[in-house]
Amino acid sequence: MSAAPAVTHDRRAVRTGAVLVVDDDDAMRETAVEILAATGIQAEGAASAADARTLQTTLQPEVALVDQRLPDSTGVELGSALKRQDDDMTVLLVTGYASLENAIAAVWQFDGYLTKPVPPAELVRVVRSGLEHTVLRRENRSLVEELQHANARLEESVTERTRELQGLVRLAEGLAGSGDLDAVVAACLQTVSAVTEAGYTGLYLADEDDPGRSDLRLRGAIGDRPLAELLRTWARPNGAAPDDVVSAEDVVSLAAGGRTVGALVIGGAARRQPMFLSTLAASTAVAIQNAQRLGRERETVERLSELARMKTTFLAAVSHELRTPLAAILGLAELLGTRLDRLAPERSAEMMGQILDQGHRLGGLIDDLLDATRIESGGLRVRLAEVDLAAVLDHVERSFRATGSPIALRMPPGLPPVRGDAARLEQVVSNLVTNGFKHSPPGTGVTVDAGLDGDRVRIAVTDSGSGIEPELLEHLFEPFTQASGVTARRDGLGLGLYIVHGLLDQMGGSIAAESTPGVGSRFTVTLERA
């Protein structure tokens, strides 16, 4: 795990359960513990599997980072042992090299898989996510146990109330083992309708993203009357019912853990048993919270899977793209070293030029990686000043003309200056033009248009390539995104547009893309006037 002078961490409240770091490398282990401690996370290290098992008993960690190579065990064996002791604990396998065997072991037995060196910010983010997962698992387990105990006590204490008991049993059967919110809603509505013989029933839920809203949204309904989409101000201070229901008795609050999650609307009920409705409301509220938590956990797992996919893509792309120019440089240099006295001067000069070209290409790839890293960490900075846009575009046009790839530049006279960073703005335009040539057939050109767009300045870069797939457009400015068209020459890391977007964001500008398959693509940059 790589060390850094400082770690930027989220200031929001986070769970700070204990973390166990198992690594026989003292420097790696102590660095990881210090990084986590710097963000308020309690962490202790162990140098062997035996030490880790001992520490687990006293520390009771919620997350364990386990190195694959230990002096007395493998990481896979230790992780399995830790899991057997505490199945809720999040265990992450850490190794210094990526292999299919380790990846399969991590996916099959553990909660995650990291490859050294792990950036400090990534380490903190993954550990925090693991802490949240462990807490969610334990909370869900506790809530399920509470629901099971409540159902058992209910069956023992109200056996004489056959109709209500049967309804609650049917509800429990519908909720048992279900993590789907729609299934929970359907089970609740069917039970209420059957037991109360209501003419109509509806279930409204609060907005998870905005708990402060006073209105609830309809999630499901049964019966002979259509219900309003929103249930507004249903809990009025004077006890009056909202316009959507017949009387105040028709609304039953669904609350759990001191938080209102929704409400039941019951109309035309032949039977109303307050105890039954109260018990059903509590059970349904807990089940709804469980389903919502499970839904959020699924989203988290999907995001982690996507991050793992991006990491794999990154490793493959970097390995290929950095090795290609490096291999060319080494091959040409070796050839020059062994045959310099037998090569014609013209050929030697040509080979030296090729070495320089490949070196510049390698340097460009490294610069892209550094820029992308700064954007991701929030460390990218630009120097904002008044920039002569016409001069920047003229310089870009001359640079491409010198390389034999002329561009068509069109801009009106008297183009006003813009607010930005001259060097970074030239990088933005050059990246877009390079991208246009890369995805266009040989012999076709790229057009750059500049002009005023209201109180802003617009720059449009248009190519005549094969276009961009519609499903790719929404992900175009994400890292490691590359087109798959037949004209695309995939000789980059897929970071160009991501860097362009990050630079423009720092300069207060924006970028939009539009494309017509088979015709070409157009990227439009807008900047503030100075």
Order of alpha helices (4+ residues) and beta strands (2+ residues): beta-alpha-beta-alpha-beta-alpha-beta-alpha-beta-alpha-alpha-alpha-beta-beta-beta-beta-beta-alpha-alpha-beta-alpha-beta-beta-alpha-beta-beta-alpha-alpha-beta-beta
